[in-house]
Amino acid sequence: MTHKPSGFNSKLVHGAGAKDPMGSVITPIYQTSTFAFKSADHGAACFAGESDGYIYTRIGNPTIRDLEKTIALLENGYDGIGCSSGMGAINTVYMSYLGAGKHIVSHNAVYGPSRGIIENTFHRFGVESSYVDTTDLEQVKAAIKPNTALIYIESPANPTIGISDIPAICALAHQHKIPVCVDNTFCSPYLQKPLVLGADIVLHSLTKFLNGHADIVGGIIITKTETDYKKVRSMMVSLGCNMDPHQAFLTRRGLKTLAIRIDRAQENAIKVAEFLESHPKVDWIMYPGLVSHPQYELGKKMMSGPGSMISFGLKGGLEAGKKLMDNVELCVLAVSLGGIETLIQHPASMTHSKLSAVAKKEGGISDELVRLSVGIEEAEDIIGDLEQALAKI
Ligand SMILES: Cc1ncc(COP(=O)(O)O)c(C=O)c1O
């Protein structure tokens, strides 16, 4: 190709340019655990890294490689590492950079299990942690210690939708030679590119926007450098949290419509957020597209759009929230996010329920917080459903 596609949709559709040897337009599912070598020498060369040939699916597989290279292209990264789930990706990063005597600084409102595994398990192995409000740079500065080995943030964070200043945190971290990893699940590379903003590693739960159809569980890590890529890939291979080829195939298919899906969901979310903000039963709302969001200006600088994730609290607290969730008809009461259908859930009793009361309080995961992942249905139908359910409170 003389003209290299530079448009985001062109990259989504054509990916990193994988060419199937049989001419298949779509990269097929290489449903195999192992690959035949052409000779003993070829096998030895594959293991020595002197040949590109595949060895074993835990180490690499053409269907998974197509997805990894495509997402690395979208994130402006060096290369990608597919994982069995978002948590598989997160733990692979933790295991790659942390160890006994090392310290992690992270957002006190990250996805519950991302914090839970550090406090419940990594602490047992001598890892130290500081969970602070990373939307406040001064708190990040104060938390850094001589043994800090990783700064791990989520922006916007799940479920508070707080926005952290990625370029400022990276500049600070790099003064101390600390790598920064950003969980970009809420934005996807369509709305935000953390590696371009200064981060060293970006990861996603593919289960969400990148696949977009609520029919797989997967994760991916993209690094900026070859050194980090090799370190993280070898950890993923040793941990054995590789992706499955069928998962990768479905994700590659879902990925093609990422921009179209996000544009549509975001258009709806703006209307839903405006409706909720003006509703007399809504106490507060956090949505990056509303000027009332405390980091509205920062969000506009880092993200090309506000996305489709909304958090809000109702007057009447948890009881009112429960009533709302029990009465919605079109919005589905379910965890997860980023699919084509609108989902509603209650983080304090669902996704973040395993966190201690202190961790929930520090992270602003209040009992009344309801999280909405706006889908691609007609905005009028989503609003109509919320309106009828709110009327029952
Ligand atoms: C922001 C964020 N990161 C990571 C994860 C974990 O992903 P998975 O469920 O694919 O393991 C989730 C899941 O909800 C999430 O919301």
The ligand as an ORCA input file, in Angstrom:
! r2SCAN-3c Opt
* xyz 0 1
  C     -11.866      0.139     34.657
  C     -11.798     -1.348     34.710
  N     -10.610     -1.951     34.650
  C     -10.492     -3.295     34.700
  C     -11.602     -4.106     34.829
  C     -11.429     -5.611     34.909
  O     -11.716     -6.186     33.679
  P     -12.200     -7.719     33.499
  O     -13.548     -7.821     34.110
  O     -12.171     -7.897     32.024
  O     -11.224     -8.563     34.208
  C     -12.866     -3.524     34.874
  C     -14.076     -4.365     34.999
  O     -15.161     -3.885     35.204
  C     -12.966     -2.107     34.822
  O     -14.142     -1.487     34.879
*
